[in-house]
Amino acid sequence: PNPMGRPAAALTGAALTTTLVYIAGCRDIPSGIHMDTLALLLGLMIIAQYVEMAGLVSMVTNYLKRYSGAGLIIRIILISGILAPFLMNDTVCIFLTRSVSKATHFPGKDTQKIEILALISLASAANIGSALTTIGNPQNSLVQEFGKESGVTAGSFFVMSILPTFLALGVTIVYLVLLLKWSKAKPSTYIPSAAVKDNNENPKMSHVDATVDVLEISLQDHSSNVKTQEDAALKVDINESEISPKDTSREDSTVTESKDEDRKREQKEKLCLRTLKIGIILILSCMIVSLMLLNSSPGWTAIVGAVALLNYEAVAVIYVTKSYCYQDILSKRFTNDIDWPLLILFIGQFILVARLTDTGYPQYILDTMLGSFPTVEHGAGLAVLMIIVVIGSNIISNVPLIVLIHNSMTLSFTSWVAVAWFSTIAGNLTIIGSAANLIVASQYQGFLLDKQELSQDGDDYRQSGFTTLAHAKINAPVTILNCCLGYLYFNYLAQYFVI
């Protein structure tokens, strides 16, 4: 999939509809853009960069390479499902897709089956796990914002969602493991990654397979200019002076001093990296406490955490290089791994939904389908609401659907949490149902293109098995099953988890 396809279409549609409304004579046009959601996306993308610096991605890759078969699938689901509620499903998929691809990619059709199954496990678990918290995905953040008057807080949302989310994760693990056992890709037909040495290894592979320590590069970049100037001065001094046996002691002392400075710089860099891990844990802990106990805004909480880490990096660079470079740090962090197309996509969707709501058709459709039911908290009303959410999330996407529902009807606390949960789980039904699915497909295609570029054995690595049909065949049955189990929970048990 083209990563700019949907953002460009959304932004174009937003521009056209807004222009038509303006031409029709309406001058007071509300934008409909929800800044809190955009702040959540941006903040977590920045935080995820520092999580990568701390070595998490490299650690996950090395850990997954030790397993194969059912053990690998289970661990991928658990890692993705545990990280997604706190780092957001999209960012988890951005940073773990290549780790999963490296741990499972080997030539051969049989091995490609488990590779595709592993990637689908990653995206599915990220979507399911993100249903647990209000910062797990953008639609949950919107539900917290829209449902404040109904009593939706980060803590109450977590308590209400914990049982169905872990139940869905368990069902998904059992389903995918059984699917692996029943498929033709038997455990004996593929080789554990730890036992395989890639025959295509060459010096060029470093930019694909090596985990880049971004903080170390940042420190080295700022110290390289100083070191270059010192080396140039040393060369001039040596060239202009007459080298004699008496000068050798002076030259040796200069080299020794240079080595001592390099050693001290390395020690400072290691110290900064160690403290970075502690800083990330502390900041994430403060964010969780702020969300759960203080009911703070998810978006601006993420932004504050990101700013704290940006300032930490600035202090670390000043400590190591003794140079002020905050502007360079901001430039790198905002150009390295920020998914700007995804932010553009959400801006376009928000504007489109606002213009669509102005027509009155969403209100009419929801009133027609739900108006005959006295409540949508349980019974047939909840069942119809679930069907609307599941189908709508795969047609117009889950975030615009949440905005439409907010603009068209009033929901209770339980109904809001149910809508959030069903819209998140519904993202696994089709490949276009969730941005996380598209991110995994796009990242995997990029991984295959890199393999093809570096390949010297003539094999074609460009054919991706992560297709719309393959995703639907694997994920649709378990998604429908999880939605049915979710309906039973919200219909019969949810009332006991209201706080």
N, C-alpha and C positions, 0 to 999 in steps of 0.2 A: 504493500500500500504506500501511496505517496503521502508523506507526512504533512505536506502543505495543502493537500486536496481539501480536506474538511475545513481547516481554518480559513482558507481562501473563499470557499463557498459560503461559510457562515458570515464572514465579514462582508462579502458582496451582497448577500441577501439582506443583511442588516442595513447597509447603505441604501439599497434600492427601496426597501419598505419605508425607511425613515424619510427618504426623498418624496415618495408618493404621499405620505401623510402630510408632509410640509406643503406640497403642491395643493393638496385637498383643502388647505386653509387653516390647519392646526399649527399654531406657532409655539404653544407651550407643550413640548414633547419630552416627557420624562425618559431618561436614558434606559432605565431598567438594569443597569450594571450594578452588581453586588460586589462592592470593594472588599468585603470581609473574605469572600471566597477567593478572590484573586490574591489577596494578601496571604491567605493560607497556602495556596499553591506556591507562590514565590518564596515564602519563608522556608517551607519544607524542602524545596529544591536546593536552597543554599545550605541548609542544615545537612542534607544528604551528601553534599560535597565533602563536608568535614567528617562525616561518618566514613566516607571512602578513604579520606586521608588517614584516619585512625587505623586503617588496615582491615576493615570489616569485609570488603569485597574479596580481597586476597585470601583472608581467613576462610570465608565461605567456599571459595573455589577449591582450596586445598582440602577442606573438610569433605566436600562432595566427591572429590576424586577418589576417596577411599572406599566408596560404596557403588553398588550397581543393583539393578533389578528393583524389587519391592522396597528394599532398604533405602535406595536413592530417592524413589518417589515419595516415600513417607517423610524423609528428612527435608526435601524441597518444600512440601506442603507445610510442615511445621515451621520451618524458618520463615517462609513467606507469610504465613498466617500470623505469626507472632510479631513480625516487624511492621506489617501493614497498618495496624491500628495506631501506631505512633509515628511512622514516617510517611504515611499515605500510600495507597496502593500503586499509584502511578510512579512515584519515585522509587519504590521498592523494585518495580519491574524494570525501570531504567537501569538500575545498578546491578541487578542480579541476573538479567537475561544472559549476558555474556559469560557469567560464572557458570550458569547451568549449561550453556552451549559448549563451553570448554570441557566440562566434566562429562559430557555425554556424546560429543561429536566424534564419530569414527566412520571411515568409508564402509559402505554396504547398506542394503535396503533394510535388513533386520535391525541394525543399530539405529537407523533413522526413525524407526517406529518408536523406540523408547526415547529418542531425543525429542520427538514431537510430543509424546506423552508427558515428558518432563517439563517442557515449556508450557503446555496447557495446564499442568499441575501448578506451575509457578503463578500464572495469571489467575487461575481459578481461586487458589488459596489467598492470593493478595486481595481479590475482590471480597471473598467471604470474610477474611480476617478484618478487613477495613470496616465491616458493618458493626464492629464492637464499640467504636468511639466516635465522637463528633469530629475528630480531626483525621479519621481514617480515610475519608474521601470528601469531595466537595459537596455532594448532596446531603451528607449528614451534617455538615457545617451549616448549610442552608436551613435544614430542619430545626437545628438548635436556634437559629435566628428567628425563623417564622413561628416556632412553637413556644416562644417564651411565655406568652399569655396563657398557654395551656399547661404550663409547668414543665416544659422540656429543659433540662439542664444537662451538663456533661455527665454528672454523677447518676442522675435518674435514667438517662439514656443508656449508660453502661450497664446498670443493673438489669434493665429491661431486656437488653440485647445479648447478655452473656450466655444464657442457656441455648437459644436457637442458633447462635453463631458457632459455639463449640459443637453442637449437635450436627450442624451442616458440615463443619470441617471433618468430623468423624465419619459421616456418611460418605463424603468425597474421598477420604483416604481408603475406605473399604472398597468403594466402587472402582477407583482407579487401579488399586492393587489387584482386584479380581479381573479387571479388564486386561491388565498386563499378563496375568497368569493364563487367561483364556486366549490371548492373541498368539500369533505365530512366532513372535519375538520371544522365545524362551530364554531364561537366564543363561543357558549354556551357549547361546549364539552370539553374545556380546561379551566384551572383555572389561573387567574393572579398570577404571581409568588409571589407578595408581600403578598398574602392572604394564602400562603401555607407554612406549616412548615414541613420540611422533617422528616419523622418518623425514618429515618435511622441515624439520627445524633448521633455521639458518639465522644469520645475524639480523635479517629484516624482521624476523618474527617478534622482536622485542616490543615493537609498538602495538602489537596485537595481544600478546600473551602476558607481558609483564605488567604488574600492578604499579601504576605510577604514583609515587609519593609526592602529591601536589605541594604540600607544605615545604618539603625539602627543596623542591624545584624553586618555589617562591623565594626561599631563603638564599639559595644559590644564585638566583637571578640578580638579587639585590647586592650580593657580595661579589659578583663576578667583575663588575666594573672597577671596584676598589682593588681587587687582586690583579687585574690586568694592568692597571696603572703602576702597581708596585713592581710587577715583573718587567714592565717596560723600563722603569727607572733603574732597575738592577742591571738590565742588559746594557743601557747607555753607560752606566758607571763602569762596567767591566770592559766595554769596548774602548772607552776613552782613556782608561788607565793602562799602564804597561804591566802585563802579567809577569810576575816573577815569583820565585819560591817564597819570598817573604809575604806575598799577597794571598797565598793559598789559605792561610789561617783566617784572614778576613772573609774570604769567599765562603769557607766552610761554616763560619759562624752565621753568615747571612742565610745560608741554606737551612741551617739548624733552626734559626728563628722562624723561617717560613714554615717549616714542618710543625713547629710548636703552635703557630697560629692556626694552621689547618686542623691540628688535633683538637685545639680548644673550640674551634668552630664546630667540628663534628660532635663534640660533647654537648655543646649548647643545643644543636639541632636535635639530638636524641632526647635531651631533657624537654625540649618544647613538644616533641611528639608524644612523650609519656604524659605530660600535663594536658595535652590535647584530649587524650582518651578520658582522663578524669573530668575535664571541662565539659565534654559532650554528655557524659553520664549525669553530671550535676545539672546542666541546663535542661536536658530532657526531663529529669526528675522534677525540677521546678515548674516546667511547663505542664506536666501531668497534674501536679498538686494545684497549680493555678486554675486549671480547667475543671478539675473534679471538685475542689473545695471552694474556690472563689468564684466559680461560674464566669470566668473571663471569656472574652471573645476568642474563638479559635484562631482566626486570621491574624489578629494583632499579637496574640501570644506567640505564634510562630515567627512573626517579624521581629519581635523583641529577642527571641532566642537566636535568630540569625544574626542580628546586629551584635549581640554579645559575642558570638563566635568570630565575626569579622573584626571586632576590636581586639579579641585575643590574638588573632593572627598578626594584627598590626603591632601589638606589644612584643610578640615573639620575634618578628622581623627586626624591630628596633633593638631588641636585646642581643640578637646574634650579629647583625650587620652594622648597628649604630647609625642607621640611616632612616629617615622618615619617608614612608612610601605608602601611605593609606590610599592615595588615589590609584596607584597601581594595583593594590589588592582588590579594591572595589571593581576595577576594570576586569580583572581576571575572574573574580567570582561571578560577575554578571554576564560573562561571555563564554565561560567554560561549559557548564552543563545545565544552564537554564533553558527549559523547553519553551521558548518564546512562541512557537506555533500553537502549543497547547493553551497558553494564556490568550492568544488571539482568538482561538476557537471558542473559549468560554465567553469572551467579550461579545463576539458575534452572536452566539446563542442567546445571551441575555437580552440583547437588543431585539433579536428576532422574536423571542417569546413575548417581550413587552408589546411589540406591534401586533402579534397574533392575539394577545389578550384583549387589545383594544377593539378587535372586531366583534367580540362577544360570542363567537362560536364555541370556544372551550367551555364557557359557562353553560351554554345551551346543551352541549353534549353530556357534560357531567350531570346536569340536572335531569336530563332524559334518562340516563342509565342508572342513577342513584337516587333520584327523587322519590321513587316509590317505596324506598326502604326507610324505616323509622330511624335506623342507626347503621353506621358502617364500622362499629367497634367489634361486632361479632355477627355470626349467622350468615345469611345470604348476602347482606350488605357488604360484609368484609370480604366474602368470596368474589363479588363483582369488582370491588375496589382492587383486590389483588390482581385480577385479570387485566384491569385497565392499566395498572402500574407495570406489570410484566410486559404487556404488549407495547405500551407507550414508551417504555424505556428502550426498547429495541427499534423503535421507529424514529423518535425525535431525540433520543438519549435521555439519561436519567436526570441530569441537572435541569434542563429545560422543563421536563415533566413536573419536577418538584415546584418550580416557579409557577407553572400553569395551575397546579392544584391549589397552591397558596392564594393565587389571584382569583380563584373561582369558587372556593368553598372553605368552610371553617371546620377544623378537625380537633378532636380531643387529644390528650396526651398519648394514650395508647394507639390511637389511629395514626398520629404523626410518626411514632416509632415504627409502627408496622409499615407505613409507606416508605420510610427510609430503608428498612430492612429488605423489603421486597424489591425495591428499585436497585439496591446493591446486588442482591443475589441474581436478579434478572439480567444483570450485565454479563453473566456467564452463558446465557442462552445462545447468543450468536456472537460472531467475532466483532461486529460493529456495536454491540450492546454496551461496551465499556471501553474507555480510552486505554485502560491497562492492556486489554487484548491487542489493540492496534500497536501499542508501544512494543510489546513483546514480538509481534510479527515484524515490525520495522527493524528493531534491534537485531533480530535473528537474521534477517535478510542482509543487513550490514555486516554481520559476522561472517556469513557465507561469502560475500563479495571480497572481504579481506582474505579469507582462506584461498579463494580462487586466484587472487592477485599474487599471493605468495607461493602458490603451489608450483612444484616443479615435476610432478609425476603425470601431468596430463589429465587428471581427473576433473570432472565438472562439479564444482561445489555450489553452483549458483541456484540449483533447483531446490526451492524451499517446500517442504511438505506441510508447513503451517498455513493451510489454506482455509477458506471459509467452510468448505464442505467437511474437511477433516475435523475442524473445531466443532462443528455442529454435531457430527456423528458421535464424537466422544463426550461432549459436554451437555448437550440438550437433555438426555435422559436424567442425569443426576441433578441438573438444575430444576427440572420439573418436580422431581422427588423432593428436593430441598424446599421448594416453594409450598408443596403440599404439607410437609412437616411444619413449616413456619405458620401455615394457616391454622393447623391444629393447636400450635402453641399459643398464638395470639387469640384464638377463639376460646380456649379452655383454661390456659394457665397464666396468661399475661397479667390478669387481675391480681395475682398473688405477688407480683414483682413491682408493683407501683409503690414508690417511696415519695 
